[in-house]
Amino acid sequence: MFKKFYTTQMSGSAKMLQKRFTEIRRRRGRAARLAAAVMSAVMAVSILAATAVMAAIGADGMEHWDKDEIYLTGDMSFDINISGLYVPEYLKTDVAGDDGNIHCEVKNYDYRYTDGVINSQGTLSLSGKRGTLTMALQNGSYDNGSGLDAESETYKYLADLRQRTAADRLTDLSYAVTDTTADGIYGKLGCDSSEQTHFVTLFFAIKDNCCMDVIFSCAGEYGWTSDLKLVDIGMKTDCPAVNNVEMSGEMEDMITDLNKMPYYSAKFFSDYERDFYKNLSVEGFNVDVIGADENEITVRSNVTYSGIDYVWVKVYNDENGTLMSQSISPTAVLHLSIGENYIKGKTYRVELAYMSQGRILYRWMGYAKVE
């Protein structure tokens, strides 16, 4: 028998309680490469959000973003049935009908702000006969629970999931609905808000680098016990069977690859741009890779354009893993070291964003092969 629980509203100071389940989060760099077919997804999502546009080239020869851009990068759908299961009450009263059926849809996006910076976003929509609830992506993680206290409830929960699914490891995407998730960016993506905060975590059982199973979990759903203790009641609830799974775009590749899980890290180039982007020829910017060895990548940054505050540098390996993300002074030569040796014979991608008053003034992408 479970203790009597009281759900808690996550507003005001109570939002500090959203630290739920963070002990299993290990955010890692991600960078996914998309095929040219993603352009059709950009067109499709523009109909939904009515905000997707391409950067305009101004009279100064540089890019200008006056509207947000949204790029659909992958999606997934599946079905669950909660009849007779111990699950949070809102799934029964607000979503599923008497038949218990819920259709679930996941969508992943790249979202570029008008300052030129891109972040990963995503949604999870739950639809049943009583209604539809669209939740906002909190983060993605890639963790076996290593490093946790073996006696902790979280460690035991993850270990049980791995044992039941015979997984080598678990990845996950975590979603929430709060009193503010219909605001701003997520409002444009169709997310709802609720006075009652709720969480859903989708775990992916990975074996031999393939997704073998999807687990619908309410881990992270917190509540007060009758003796006023705050506990994760979600780890005590049932996990309904997941059926009819379909994935498209970069979805399956993302959930099986450490470097492609979404997390809150800015990017300068959308995933599809990396296949065809050509650096703009702008007077006042003379940028190029001039050397690369095991200690550093050297970039000529002969820039005479005024108004640059700093250069935001990113270095990626050949698997699109982020090795460096750092703001540095706009000197004539940039010496880019990553705290460890570059590997001889490997090629690294260098991305630079010349920042002015909080926005990207000029962006540049190049490759360096370590000789």
Residue frames as qw, qx, qy, qz and C-alpha x, y, z in Angstrom:
[[0.000, 0.888, 0.461, 0.000, 0.00, 0.00, 0.00],
 [0.388, 0.411, -0.021, 0.824, 1.12, 3.50, -0.81],
 [0.159, -0.399, -0.448, 0.784, 0.99, 6.38, 1.61],
 [0.232, 0.851, 0.468, -0.046, -1.62, 9.03, 1.02],
 [0.464, -0.031, 0.200, 0.863, -0.11, 11.65, -1.26],
 [0.164, 0.877, 0.302, -0.337, -1.01, 15.27, -1.94],
 [0.623, 0.459, 0.227, 0.592, 0.18, 16.81, -5.20],
 [0.329, -0.629, -0.113, 0.695, 2.04, 20.08, -4.96],
 [0.422, 0.884, 0.191, 0.066, 1.70, 23.19, -7.10],
 [0.696, -0.086, 0.110, 0.705, 4.94, 24.44, -8.58],
 [0.169, 0.847, 0.185, 0.469, 4.58, 28.21, -8.41],
 [0.285, -0.906, 0.207, -0.234, 6.59, 30.87, -6.61],
 [0.198, -0.667, 0.707, -0.126, 9.23, 29.46, -4.32],
 [0.848, -0.036, 0.499, -0.177, 7.88, 25.95, -4.82],
 [0.743, 0.633, -0.197, -0.088, 9.50, 25.88, -8.27],
 [0.072, -0.673, 0.728, -0.105, 12.68, 24.97, -6.45],
 [0.749, -0.098, 0.616, -0.222, 11.13, 21.53, -6.16],
 [0.792, 0.569, -0.089, -0.204, 11.69, 21.02, -9.87],
 [0.017, -0.666, 0.746, 0.019, 15.10, 19.64, -8.97],
 [0.880, -0.021, 0.389, -0.271, 13.31, 16.27, -9.14],
 [0.935, 0.219, 0.249, 0.123, 15.25, 13.40, -10.59],
 [0.311, 0.903, -0.294, 0.017, 18.23, 15.65, -11.39],
 [0.515, -0.596, 0.612, 0.069, 20.66, 13.24, -9.75],
 [0.776, 0.135, 0.578, 0.214, 20.49, 11.01, -12.83],
 [0.487, 0.868, 0.095, -0.017, 21.09, 13.88, -15.26],
 [0.557, -0.414, 0.360, 0.623, 24.46, 14.07, -16.95],
 [0.493, 0.827, 0.128, -0.240, 24.11, 16.64, -19.68],
 [0.626, -0.184, 0.496, 0.573, 26.46, 16.07, -22.52],
 [0.119, 0.474, -0.342, -0.803, 27.24, 17.88, -25.72],
 [0.614, 0.401, 0.680, 0.004, 25.02, 17.14, -28.70],
 [0.208, 0.570, -0.327, -0.724, 25.18, 17.98, -32.37],
 [0.692, 0.275, 0.667, -0.021, 23.11, 16.07, -34.90],
 [0.006, -0.303, 0.559, 0.772, 23.72, 16.05, -38.66],
 [0.612, 0.457, 0.505, -0.402, 20.59, 16.07, -40.85],
 [0.448, 0.209, 0.674, 0.550, 20.13, 15.11, -44.49],
 [0.046, -0.031, -0.257, -0.965, 18.80, 17.64, -46.99],
 [0.299, -0.465, -0.767, -0.326, 15.34, 16.12, -46.47],
 [0.256, -0.478, -0.569, 0.618, 15.07, 18.12, -43.27],
 [0.032, 0.047, -0.171, -0.984, 14.20, 21.11, -45.42],
 [0.393, -0.368, -0.652, -0.534, 10.78, 19.62, -45.98],
 [0.467, -0.507, -0.647, 0.326, 10.38, 19.39, -42.22],
 [0.178, -0.237, -0.145, 0.944, 11.23, 23.09, -41.95],
 [0.249, -0.168, -0.445, -0.844, 8.47, 23.83, -44.42],
 [0.486, -0.437, -0.737, -0.169, 6.02, 21.64, -42.50],
 [0.413, -0.476, -0.539, 0.559, 6.69, 23.20, -39.13],
 [0.063, -0.027, 0.056, 0.996, 6.42, 26.71, -40.55],
 [0.391, -0.397, -0.559, -0.613, 2.77, 25.97, -41.23],
 [0.578, -0.502, -0.618, 0.180, 2.34, 24.95, -37.60],
 [0.460, -0.520, -0.288, 0.659, 4.22, 27.77, -35.94],
 [0.289, 0.887, 0.279, 0.227, 4.04, 30.48, -38.62],
 [0.287, -0.921, 0.198, 0.174, 7.45, 31.74, -37.50],
 [0.773, -0.163, 0.419, 0.448, 10.03, 29.78, -39.49],
 [0.422, 0.902, -0.055, -0.078, 12.05, 32.05, -41.74],
 [0.831, 0.120, -0.007, 0.543, 15.51, 32.06, -43.23],
 [0.372, -0.624, -0.034, 0.686, 18.08, 34.71, -42.31],
 [0.441, 0.876, 0.173, 0.082, 18.06, 37.78, -44.52],
 [0.657, -0.022, 0.068, 0.750, 21.32, 39.15, -45.89],
 [0.035, -0.901, -0.236, 0.363, 21.48, 42.89, -45.20],
 [0.437, 0.887, -0.090, 0.118, 23.16, 45.66, -47.16],
 [0.257, -0.794, 0.548, -0.047, 26.21, 45.12, -44.94],
 [0.571, 0.375, -0.719, -0.130, 26.50, 41.55, -46.30],
 [0.008, -0.172, 0.884, -0.435, 25.74, 39.95, -42.94],
 [0.336, -0.381, -0.835, -0.208, 22.87, 37.78, -41.73],
 [0.255, -0.172, 0.327, -0.894, 19.97, 39.29, -39.82],
 [0.239, -0.343, -0.908, -0.039, 17.22, 37.37, -38.01],
 [0.248, -0.213, 0.119, -0.938, 14.10, 39.39, -37.30],
 [0.820, -0.209, -0.046, -0.531, 11.88, 36.39, -36.46],
 [0.563, -0.369, 0.730, -0.119, 12.41, 33.14, -34.63],
 [0.569, 0.337, -0.649, -0.376, 13.16, 30.07, -36.76],
 [0.738, -0.210, 0.549, -0.332, 11.85, 26.60, -35.93],
 [0.457, 0.405, -0.737, -0.291, 13.25, 23.39, -37.44],
 [0.915, -0.176, 0.189, -0.310, 11.63, 20.01, -36.90],
 [0.112, 0.622, -0.772, -0.064, 14.50, 17.53, -36.52],
 [0.284, 0.039, -0.957, -0.038, 12.73, 14.29, -35.59],
 [0.608, -0.235, 0.157, -0.742, 9.58, 12.79, -34.12],
 [0.148, 0.029, -0.984, 0.091, 8.07, 9.66, -32.62],
 [0.640, -0.223, -0.032, -0.735, 4.59, 8.31, -31.91],
 [0.268, 0.012, -0.954, 0.131, 3.29, 5.42, -29.79],
 [0.605, -0.453, -0.283, -0.590, 0.24, 4.25, -27.83],
 [0.096, 0.128, -0.843, 0.514, -0.31, 3.33, -24.17],
 [0.565, -0.490, -0.484, -0.455, -3.29, 2.12, -22.15],
 [0.008, 0.363, -0.606, 0.708, -3.64, 3.03, -18.46],
 [0.750, -0.334, -0.257, -0.510, -6.74, 0.97, -17.61],
 [0.902, -0.377, -0.209, -0.003, -6.39, -0.59, -14.18],
 [0.680, 0.218, -0.300, 0.633, -2.95, 0.92, -13.60],
 [0.419, -0.781, -0.232, 0.400, -1.69, 3.05, -10.73],
 [0.455, 0.340, 0.187, 0.801, -0.77, 6.28, -12.53],
 [0.041, -0.183, -0.249, 0.950, -1.15, 9.99, -11.70],
 [0.303, 0.557, 0.690, -0.349, -4.81, 10.95, -11.61],
 [0.250, 0.651, -0.110, -0.708, -4.56, 13.68, -14.28],
 [0.043, 0.215, -0.841, -0.495, -3.88, 11.04, -16.94],
 [0.054, 0.375, 0.926, -0.011, -7.29, 9.53, -16.14],
 [0.089, 0.725, 0.514, -0.450, -9.33, 12.71, -15.60],
 [0.121, 0.777, -0.119, -0.606, -7.81, 15.05, -18.20],
 [0.123, 0.482, -0.710, -0.499, -6.51, 12.81, -20.98],
 [0.086, -0.002, -0.973, -0.215, -7.68, 9.19, -21.28],
 [0.632, -0.191, -0.189, -0.727, -11.30, 8.20, -21.67],
 [0.823, -0.270, 0.339, -0.367, -13.02, 5.19, -20.15],
 [0.944, 0.299, -0.138, 0.037, -11.09, 2.97, -22.57],
 [0.689, -0.610, 0.217, 0.327, -7.76, 4.09, -21.02],
 [0.745, 0.365, 0.256, 0.496, -6.17, 4.73, -24.41],
 [0.115, -0.896, 0.103, 0.416, -3.60, 7.53, -24.84],
 [0.761, 0.515, 0.122, 0.376, -1.84, 8.36, -28.10],
 [0.460, -0.745, 0.116, 0.469, 1.58, 9.96, -27.58],
 [0.643, 0.678, 0.087, 0.346, 3.56, 12.12, -29.99],
 [0.553, -0.600, 0.104, 0.568, 7.12, 13.41, -29.50],
 [0.529, 0.791, 0.101, 0.290, 8.56, 16.24, -31.59],
 [0.622, -0.450, 0.054, 0.638, 12.12, 17.57, -31.47],
 [0.340, 0.912, 0.162, 0.163, 13.08, 21.00, -32.73],
 [0.509, -0.069, -0.055, 0.856, 16.00, 23.33, -33.25],
 [0.024, -0.917, -0.398, 0.007, 14.85, 26.84, -32.32],
 [0.500, 0.162, -0.003, 0.851, 16.83, 29.87, -33.46],
 [0.138, -0.794, -0.385, 0.451, 16.26, 33.14, -31.62],
 [0.366, 0.911, 0.121, 0.144, 16.52, 36.57, -33.20],
 [0.286, -0.848, 0.414, 0.165, 19.99, 36.92, -31.68],
 [0.560, 0.563, -0.581, -0.178, 21.07, 34.10, -34.03],
 [0.118, -0.348, 0.891, -0.266, 21.65, 31.49, -31.29],
 [0.714, -0.063, -0.540, -0.441, 19.98, 28.06, -31.55],
 [0.347, -0.288, 0.772, -0.449, 18.75, 25.85, -28.71],
 [0.266, -0.111, -0.930, -0.230, 17.18, 22.38, -28.74],
 [0.500, -0.051, 0.325, -0.801, 13.49, 22.21, -27.83],
 [0.254, -0.060, -0.931, -0.256, 10.85, 19.50, -27.84],
 [0.580, -0.151, 0.177, -0.781, 7.30, 18.52, -26.92],
 [0.047, -0.088, -0.995, 0.018, 5.34, 15.47, -25.81],
 [0.523, -0.088, -0.089, -0.843, 1.59, 15.43, -26.59],
 [0.101, 0.104, 0.965, -0.220, -0.74, 13.02, -24.77],
 [0.457, 0.015, -0.249, -0.854, -4.14, 12.59, -26.44],
 [0.043, 0.199, 0.969, -0.138, -7.19, 10.65, -25.26],
 [0.085, -0.601, -0.704, -0.369, -10.98, 10.89, -25.35],
 [0.307, -0.816, -0.400, 0.282, -11.01, 13.47, -22.54],
 [0.066, 0.985, -0.086, -0.136, -8.46, 15.82, -24.03],
 [0.781, 0.399, -0.148, 0.458, -4.91, 16.55, -25.14],
 [0.453, -0.862, 0.117, 0.197, -2.04, 17.73, -22.95],
 [0.711, 0.572, -0.160, 0.377, 1.19, 18.96, -24.54],
 [0.670, -0.687, 0.040, 0.277, 4.26, 19.00, -22.29],
 [0.281, 0.905, -0.316, 0.048, 7.60, 20.80, -22.71],
 [0.856, 0.172, -0.344, 0.346, 10.98, 19.09, -22.95],
 [0.501, -0.854, 0.125, 0.059, 13.09, 19.62, -19.84],
 [0.002, -0.720, 0.669, 0.184, 16.27, 17.87, -20.96],
 [0.939, 0.179, -0.279, -0.095, 17.68, 14.68, -22.33],
 [0.358, -0.702, 0.609, -0.093, 20.24, 12.52, -20.58],
 [0.801, 0.333, -0.497, -0.030, 22.38, 9.51, -21.12],
 [0.198, -0.563, 0.653, -0.466, 23.13, 7.61, -17.96],
 [0.639, -0.071, -0.764, -0.048, 23.29, 4.16, -16.44],
 [0.643, -0.723, -0.106, -0.228, 22.98, 5.56, -12.94],
 [0.781, 0.050, -0.311, 0.540, 26.71, 5.06, -12.38],
 [0.222, 0.330, -0.280, 0.874, 28.07, 7.18, -9.60],
 [0.543, -0.520, -0.087, -0.653, 24.83, 7.10, -7.63],
 [0.342, -0.328, 0.748, -0.465, 24.48, 5.67, -4.16],
 [0.311, -0.003, -0.910, -0.275, 23.55, 2.03, -4.72],
 [0.071, -0.374, -0.835, 0.398, 21.06, 2.30, -1.86],
 [0.210, 0.272, 0.063, -0.937, 19.26, 5.34, -3.32],
 [0.596, 0.455, 0.567, -0.340, 15.76, 4.98, -4.71],
 [0.475, 0.747, -0.220, -0.410, 16.85, 6.46, -8.05],
 [0.042, 0.493, -0.852, -0.172, 19.67, 3.93, -8.50],
 [0.390, 0.092, 0.899, -0.179, 17.35, 1.04, -7.67],
 [0.575, 0.612, 0.304, -0.449, 14.69, 2.39, -10.05],
 [0.404, 0.708, -0.461, -0.350, 17.14, 2.67, -12.96],
 [0.109, -0.343, 0.933, 0.028, 18.67, -0.71, -12.19],
 [0.529, 0.277, 0.741, -0.308, 15.22, -2.30, -12.22],
 [0.580, 0.696, 0.017, -0.423, 14.41, -0.74, -15.61],
 [0.242, 0.624, -0.703, -0.239, 17.67, -2.02, -17.09],
 [0.273, -0.141, 0.944, -0.117, 17.10, -5.49, -15.68],
 [0.589, 0.427, 0.564, -0.390, 13.51, -5.70, -16.94],
 [0.598, 0.746, -0.040, -0.291, 14.47, -4.60, -20.45],
 [0.880, -0.048, 0.261, 0.394, 17.89, -6.33, -20.60],
 [0.340, 0.927, -0.023, 0.157, 19.35, -2.97, -21.64],
 [0.703, 0.134, -0.216, 0.664, 23.04, -2.15, -21.73],
 [0.178, -0.140, -0.231, 0.946, 22.19, 1.43, -20.84],
 [0.110, 0.767, 0.624, -0.101, 19.29, 3.86, -20.65],
 [0.143, 0.131, 0.111, 0.975, 18.77, 7.21, -22.27],
 [0.002, -0.646, -0.725, 0.241, 15.82, 9.43, -21.52],
 [0.018, 0.395, 0.220, 0.892, 13.81, 12.50, -22.45],
 [0.159, -0.437, -0.693, 0.550, 12.04, 14.33, -19.62],
 [0.066, -0.486, -0.420, -0.764, 8.92, 16.47, -20.08],
 [0.116, -0.366, -0.638, 0.668, 6.84, 18.71, -17.82],
 [0.081, -0.694, -0.424, -0.576, 3.74, 20.86, -17.75],
 [0.319, -0.297, -0.472, 0.766, 3.86, 23.78, -15.29],
 [0.097, 0.818, 0.444, -0.353, 2.06, 27.08, -14.77],
 [0.042, 0.785, -0.239, -0.570, 4.36, 28.75, -17.32],
 [0.480, -0.104, 0.759, 0.428, 4.91, 26.13, -20.06],
 [0.429, 0.695, 0.556, 0.155, 2.36, 27.78, -22.37],
 [0.034, -0.939, 0.045, 0.340, 4.42, 30.98, -22.34],
 [0.110, -0.730, 0.536, 0.410, 7.11, 32.13, -24.75],
 [0.188, 0.396, -0.812, -0.385, 8.80, 29.56, -26.96],
 [0.100, 0.099, 0.988, -0.067, 6.82, 26.59, -25.76],
 [0.420, 0.541, 0.427, -0.590, 3.58, 28.45, -26.28],
 [0.410, 0.585, -0.405, -0.571, 4.56, 28.79, -29.92],
 [0.192, 0.232, -0.939, -0.168, 5.17, 25.04, -30.01],
 [0.627, -0.275, -0.494, -0.536, 1.65, 24.39, -28.68],
 [0.369, -0.042, -0.812, 0.451, 2.46, 23.52, -25.07],
 [0.465, -0.707, -0.417, -0.332, -0.16, 23.77, -22.34],
 [0.059, 0.402, -0.574, 0.711, 0.16, 25.12, -18.82],
 [0.656, -0.455, -0.582, -0.154, -1.30, 23.82, -15.59],
 [0.377, -0.761, 0.275, -0.451, -1.53, 24.95, -11.99],
 [0.873, -0.341, 0.349, -0.015, -0.56, 21.40, -11.08],
 [0.174, 0.693, -0.662, -0.225, 2.95, 20.49, -12.24],
 [0.948, 0.020, 0.298, -0.110, 3.33, 17.05, -13.83],
 [0.025, -0.650, 0.698, 0.299, 6.27, 15.13, -15.26],
 [0.962, 0.209, 0.150, -0.090, 6.70, 12.30, -17.76],
 [0.165, -0.663, 0.670, 0.289, 10.03, 10.66, -18.53],
 [0.911, 0.363, -0.094, -0.174, 10.51, 8.48, -21.59],
 [0.473, -0.564, 0.654, 0.175, 13.28, 5.96, -21.03],
 [0.757, 0.516, -0.326, -0.236, 14.89, 4.21, -23.98],
 [0.821, -0.350, 0.445, 0.074, 16.42, 0.78, -23.42],
 [0.452, 0.755, -0.439, -0.181, 19.58, 0.60, -25.53],
 [0.801, -0.263, 0.527, 0.111, 21.29, -2.69, -26.37],
 [0.641, 0.094, 0.531, 0.546, 23.98, -3.21, -29.02],
 [0.087, -0.248, 0.165, 0.951, 23.50, 0.46, -29.91],
 [0.236, -0.330, -0.654, -0.638, 19.86, -0.09, -30.87],
 [0.426, -0.174, 0.334, -0.822, 16.67, 1.00, -29.12],
 [0.199, -0.078, -0.975, -0.063, 15.04, -2.21, -27.88],
 [0.240, -0.632, -0.734, 0.070, 12.20, -0.75, -25.81],
 [0.043, -0.473, 0.029, -0.880, 10.52, 2.51, -24.79],
 [0.342, -0.415, -0.754, 0.378, 9.36, 2.97, -21.19],
 [0.182, -0.678, -0.205, -0.682, 6.67, 5.50, -20.28],
 [0.518, -0.274, -0.609, 0.534, 7.48, 6.59, -16.73],
 [0.206, -0.890, -0.223, -0.339, 6.06, 9.19, -14.37],
 [0.695, -0.275, -0.233, 0.622, 9.37, 9.42, -12.51],
 [0.225, 0.150, -0.012, 0.963, 9.79, 12.94, -11.26],
 [0.402, -0.600, -0.398, -0.565, 6.13, 13.33, -10.26],
 [0.228, 0.120, -0.655, 0.710, 6.53, 14.70, -6.75],
 [0.501, -0.605, -0.386, -0.483, 4.00, 14.86, -3.94],
 [0.198, -0.491, 0.562, -0.635, 3.67, 15.43, -0.23],
 [0.435, -0.189, -0.877, 0.076, 3.07, 12.50, 2.09],
 [0.476, -0.736, -0.410, -0.252, 0.58, 12.74, 4.94],
 [0.647, -0.618, -0.127, 0.429, 3.53, 13.43, 7.27],
 [0.148, 0.974, -0.061, -0.162, 4.65, 16.32, 5.00],
 [0.519, -0.406, 0.579, 0.480, 7.60, 14.63, 3.32],
 [0.536, 0.671, -0.208, -0.468, 8.24, 15.44, -0.33],
 [0.581, -0.195, 0.767, 0.191, 8.85, 12.25, -2.27],
 [0.268, 0.303, -0.633, -0.660, 9.00, 11.09, -5.87],
 [0.691, 0.150, 0.559, -0.433, 5.67, 9.32, -6.16],
 [0.652, 0.564, -0.298, -0.410, 6.30, 8.79, -9.87],
 [0.234, 0.432, -0.871, 0.005, 8.80, 6.02, -9.19],
 [0.347, 0.026, 0.843, -0.411, 6.01, 4.17, -7.34],
 [0.664, 0.415, 0.129, -0.609, 3.55, 4.31, -10.23],
 [0.794, 0.175, 0.566, 0.136, 3.05, 1.72, -12.95],
 [0.004, -0.468, 0.521, 0.713, 4.68, 1.97, -16.38],
 [0.770, 0.417, 0.296, -0.381, 2.06, 1.26, -19.06],
 [0.690, 0.059, 0.588, 0.417, 3.11, -0.91, -22.00],
 [0.161, 0.658, -0.246, -0.694, 4.25, 1.08, -25.04],
 [0.647, 0.290, 0.687, 0.158, 2.91, -0.12, -28.40],
 [0.512, 0.752, 0.366, 0.196, 2.96, 0.90, -32.07],
 [0.353, -0.719, 0.161, 0.577, 6.23, 2.83, -31.85],
 [0.643, 0.622, 0.252, 0.369, 7.16, 4.79, -34.97],
 [0.380, -0.691, 0.105, 0.606, 10.19, 7.07, -35.33],
 [0.612, 0.674, 0.241, 0.337, 11.30, 9.40, -38.12],
 [0.108, 0.939, -0.218, 0.244, 13.93, 12.00, -38.86],
 [0.351, 0.517, -0.660, 0.417, 16.87, 11.89, -36.43],
 [0.691, -0.530, 0.119, -0.477, 14.85, 10.48, -33.53],
 [0.983, -0.170, -0.047, 0.060, 16.33, 6.98, -33.25],
 [0.659, 0.418, -0.253, 0.572, 19.83, 8.18, -34.05],
 [0.123, -0.697, 0.239, -0.664, 19.51, 10.82, -31.33],
 [0.750, -0.528, 0.158, -0.365, 18.41, 8.54, -28.50],
 [0.979, -0.061, -0.014, 0.196, 21.20, 6.03, -29.16],
 [0.617, 0.432, -0.130, 0.645, 24.03, 8.55, -29.52],
 [0.490, -0.533, -0.343, 0.599, 25.58, 10.31, -26.54],
 [0.263, -0.181, 0.134, 0.938, 26.49, 13.36, -28.62],
 [0.125, -0.296, -0.543, -0.776, 23.03, 13.89, -30.07],
 [0.266, -0.608, -0.718, 0.207, 20.86, 13.98, -26.96],
 [0.024, 0.778, 0.173, 0.603, 19.22, 17.40, -26.55],
 [0.511, -0.535, -0.402, 0.540, 20.35, 19.62, -23.75],
 [0.047, 0.977, 0.190, -0.085, 20.47, 23.33, -23.12],
 [0.531, -0.401, 0.321, 0.674, 23.55, 24.36, -25.06],
 [0.367, 0.791, 0.000, -0.490, 23.63, 27.07, -27.69],
 [0.677, 0.132, 0.542, 0.480, 24.55, 26.34, -31.29],
 [0.034, 0.557, -0.196, -0.807, 25.42, 28.71, -34.12],
 [0.331, 0.225, -0.673, -0.622, 24.41, 26.49, -37.04],
 [0.836, 0.019, 0.237, -0.494, 21.28, 24.38, -37.39],
 [0.706, -0.196, 0.670, 0.120, 21.97, 20.74, -38.08],
 [0.730, 0.535, 0.401, 0.142, 21.08, 20.78, -41.76],
 [0.200, 0.963, -0.155, -0.091, 23.21, 23.88, -42.43],
 [0.486, -0.618, 0.569, 0.242, 26.43, 22.02, -41.80],
 [0.735, 0.207, 0.593, 0.256, 26.06, 20.15, -45.08],
 [0.490, 0.628, 0.389, 0.463, 25.96, 23.21, -47.30],
 [0.169, -0.955, -0.126, 0.209, 26.72, 26.43, -45.40],
 [0.639, 0.393, 0.008, 0.661, 29.27, 28.71, -47.07],
 [0.379, -0.551, -0.258, 0.697, 30.92, 31.37, -44.98],
 [0.270, 0.921, 0.278, 0.030, 29.88, 34.84, -46.04],
 [0.574, 0.174, 0.034, 0.799, 32.48, 37.11, -47.60],
 [0.182, -0.937, -0.298, -0.032, 32.14, 40.27, -45.56],
 [0.381, 0.649, -0.246, 0.611, 34.53, 43.19, -45.56],
 [0.310, -0.674, 0.391, -0.545, 36.28, 43.42, -42.22],
 [0.840, -0.291, 0.414, -0.195, 36.31, 39.64, -41.54],
 [0.568, 0.539, -0.618, -0.066, 39.31, 37.55, -42.63],
 [0.679, -0.391, 0.532, -0.320, 39.02, 34.21, -40.83],
 [0.812, 0.331, -0.458, -0.143, 40.67, 30.87, -41.58],
 [0.886, -0.412, 0.186, 0.101, 42.32, 27.84, -39.96],
 [0.364, 0.823, -0.434, 0.041, 46.08, 28.28, -40.33],
 [0.269, 0.425, -0.834, 0.226, 47.39, 25.37, -38.29],
 [0.844, -0.346, 0.031, -0.409, 46.48, 22.30, -36.22],
 [0.401, 0.350, -0.818, 0.217, 48.60, 19.98, -34.12],
 [0.554, -0.318, -0.763, 0.104, 48.03, 17.80, -31.09],
 [0.277, -0.264, -0.481, 0.789, 48.22, 20.79, -28.73],
 [0.181, 0.588, 0.292, -0.732, 46.06, 23.42, -30.43],
 [0.442, 0.604, 0.548, 0.375, 44.13, 24.57, -33.47],
 [0.230, -0.405, 0.012, 0.885, 45.25, 27.98, -34.69],
 [0.307, 0.735, 0.583, 0.160, 42.79, 30.29, -36.41],
 [0.230, 0.083, 0.105, 0.964, 43.57, 33.56, -38.16],
 [0.049, -0.773, -0.622, 0.119, 40.98, 36.08, -36.95],
 [0.271, -0.057, 0.120, 0.953, 41.97, 39.25, -38.74],
 [0.027, -0.740, -0.660, -0.125, 38.87, 41.28, -38.03],
 [0.207, 0.055, -0.062, 0.975, 38.65, 45.05, -38.41],
 [0.306, -0.592, -0.530, -0.524, 34.88, 45.32, -38.07],
 [0.039, -0.303, 0.473, -0.826, 34.04, 47.52, -35.09],
 [0.639, -0.280, 0.059, -0.714, 31.64, 46.70, -32.28],
 [0.791, -0.022, -0.610, -0.031, 32.69, 43.11, -31.52],
 [0.554, -0.696, 0.264, -0.373, 32.52, 42.33, -27.80],
 [0.475, -0.423, 0.772, -0.013, 33.95, 38.80, -27.85],
 [0.537, 0.270, -0.691, -0.402, 34.27, 35.63, -29.93],
 [0.791, -0.179, 0.443, -0.382, 32.24, 32.60, -28.87],
 [0.291, 0.475, -0.799, -0.226, 34.22, 29.51, -29.91],
 [0.881, -0.084, 0.355, -0.302, 33.01, 25.94, -30.31],
 [0.204, 0.478, -0.824, -0.226, 35.13, 22.95, -31.32],
 [0.896, 0.010, 0.203, -0.395, 33.53, 19.60, -32.23],
 [0.374, -0.335, 0.832, 0.235, 35.06, 16.19, -32.88],
 [0.237, 0.136, -0.738, -0.617, 34.23, 13.99, -35.86],
 [0.178, -0.384, -0.906, -0.002, 31.28, 12.51, -33.95],
 [0.168, -0.662, -0.277, -0.676, 29.80, 15.96, -33.35],
 [0.618, -0.583, -0.432, 0.301, 30.71, 15.91, -29.66],
 [0.003, 0.952, -0.053, 0.303, 31.39, 19.31, -28.14],
 [0.778, -0.033, -0.299, 0.551, 35.01, 19.61, -27.01],
 [0.294, -0.158, -0.187, 0.924, 35.10, 23.36, -26.41],
 [0.039, -0.795, -0.479, -0.370, 32.55, 26.11, -25.85],
 [0.505, -0.485, -0.217, 0.680, 34.18, 29.28, -24.61],
 [0.187, 0.965, 0.156, 0.096, 34.07, 33.06, -24.97],
 [0.691, -0.228, 0.075, 0.682, 37.45, 34.64, -25.76],
 [0.010, -0.760, 0.049, 0.647, 38.84, 38.03, -26.71],
 [0.723, 0.660, 0.204, 0.004, 38.77, 38.90, -30.45],
 [0.362, -0.667, 0.457, 0.464, 42.53, 38.76, -31.02],
 [0.442, 0.621, -0.450, -0.466, 44.19, 38.50, -34.45],
 [0.494, 0.223, -0.837, -0.078, 45.16, 34.86, -33.86],
 [0.768, -0.374, 0.163, -0.493, 43.05, 32.41, -31.83],
 [0.236, 0.343, -0.900, 0.125, 44.83, 29.52, -30.11],
 [0.786, -0.223, -0.056, -0.574, 42.22, 26.86, -29.40],
 [0.253, 0.230, -0.915, 0.214, 43.22, 24.15, -26.92],
 [0.695, -0.346, -0.367, -0.513, 40.79, 21.79, -25.20],
 [0.567, -0.582, 0.455, -0.365, 42.65, 20.66, -22.09],
 [0.815, -0.108, 0.561, 0.097, 43.69, 17.40, -23.73],
 [0.202, -0.342, 0.645, 0.653, 45.48, 16.45, -26.89],
 [0.702, 0.462, -0.095, -0.534, 43.83, 16.54, -30.28],
 [0.821, -0.054, 0.560, 0.100, 44.17, 13.20, -32.05],
 [0.069, -0.487, 0.601, 0.630, 46.58, 13.05, -34.95],
 [0.034, 0.085, 0.873, 0.478, 44.84, 12.34, -38.25],
 [0.058, 0.634, 0.746, -0.195, 41.41, 13.42, -36.96],
 [0.081, 0.397, 0.290, 0.867, 39.42, 16.32, -38.39],
 [0.132, -0.499, -0.616, 0.595, 37.72, 18.80, -36.06],
 [0.093, 0.725, 0.463, 0.501, 35.00, 21.35, -36.80],
 [0.268, -0.241, -0.305, 0.882, 35.52, 24.90, -35.55],
 [0.007, -0.765, -0.536, -0.357, 32.58, 27.30, -35.22],
 [0.286, -0.131, -0.246, 0.917, 33.00, 30.97, -34.33],
 [0.036, -0.829, -0.522, -0.195, 30.36, 33.53, -33.44],
 [0.290, 0.152, -0.148, 0.933, 31.47, 37.15, -33.32],
 [0.224, -0.688, -0.679, 0.127, 29.15, 38.68, -30.73],
 [0.106, 0.230, -0.022, 0.967, 27.97, 42.28, -30.50],
 [0.395, -0.154, 0.229, -0.876, 25.51, 43.51, -27.86],
 [0.564, -0.012, 0.712, -0.418, 24.26, 40.00, -27.15],
 [0.821, 0.462, 0.205, -0.265, 23.68, 38.86, -30.73],
 [0.729, -0.031, 0.482, 0.485, 25.67, 37.08, -33.42],
 [0.181, 0.785, -0.168, -0.568, 27.16, 39.70, -35.72],
 [0.559, 0.547, -0.562, -0.269, 29.04, 37.23, -37.92],
 [0.841, -0.256, 0.462, -0.116, 29.38, 33.44, -37.82],
 [0.402, 0.633, -0.633, -0.193, 32.01, 31.23, -39.39],
 [0.921, -0.164, 0.332, -0.117, 32.57, 27.48, -39.72],
 [0.447, 0.668, -0.589, -0.091, 35.76, 25.66, -40.77],
 [0.988, -0.147, -0.035, -0.007, 37.58, 22.35, -40.42],
 [0.029, -0.793, 0.603, -0.078, 41.01, 21.52, -39.06],
 [0.967, 0.054, -0.245, 0.032, 42.86, 18.26, -39.68],
 [0.507, -0.767, 0.390, 0.042, 45.50, 17.49, -37.10],
 [0.723, 0.563, -0.395, 0.059, 48.76, 16.59, -38.87]]
